Amino acid sequence: MLEWSQVGDVGVVEVAKSMEEGHLAELEEMNFESNKISGVGLQALVRAVTKGALPKLRKLDLSNNEVGHAWGPMGSHGFVW
């Protein structure tokens, strides 16, 4: 979806707001690979997802971002779910 587009935290926070407003409820996959997302953007995404904003989500790719210690032992290599 948005891989390699350098949306950063500002862009991800805006996407998360749209998610919370129900605009993206039909999405099944989201790809934010290599977008310079830090813990700030990660928190916004987690908040939206845990509120049930993406009930059909099957895959979320946050690999190769700058979330660093937010991932603990996974480090900046990130996460694909």
N, C-alpha and C positions, 0 to 999 in steps of 0.2 A: 504494500500500500504506500508507505512513505519511506521505504528504505533508501539510505544514502541521500536524503534530501536536506540534511542539516537543519531540521526544524528546531532542534535544541529544546531547552526547557520551556521557553515562551510558547513555542508552537504546540508542545505536548500538553501544556496546561490548558490551552485553548481547545484542543481536541478533547481533553478530559471534561471540560465544561459542556461541550456538545454531547458527549456521552451521557453525562448526568441529566441533560435536558431531554434525553430519549431520541436524539437525532441519529444515532448509530446503532440502535438496538438490534438490527438485522445482521450486523457484521459477524462473520464466523472466523475471520483471520485478520490479524493486525501485524504489520511488519514495520518496526521502528529501528531496524538494524542500522548501525553506524550513523547516528543522528546527534551525537554529542549531548546525550541526555544524562543528567546527573541525578542525585538523590531527590532533588526538587521535583523534577519531571516524573520520576518514579513514584513519589508520594501521591502526586495528582492522579496518575493512572491507577494506582492501587486503591485510592479512595473511591474513584468512580466504579471500578470493577467490583469492589466489595459492597457497594450500594446496589448491585444488581443491574448496572447500566448496560451490560453486554451479556444478556442471558444465553445467546447462541454462540458465544466465543469458544472456539476450539483450539486456536493457536495464537500465541502472542510471542513475537520475536523481539527481544531487546538486546540482542547480542552486539558486541563491539561498541558499547557506549561508555560513558564516563561515570557510571554509578559507583564505582570504587567500593568503599567499605560498606555501602548499603547492601551489597550482595554477600558480605562475609567471605567465606572461603572461595566463592566463585570469582571474586574480583571483577575487573572491568571486562572480562570475557562475556559476562552477562548471562542471559537466560532465554531459553526457548521453551514455551509451554504449549 
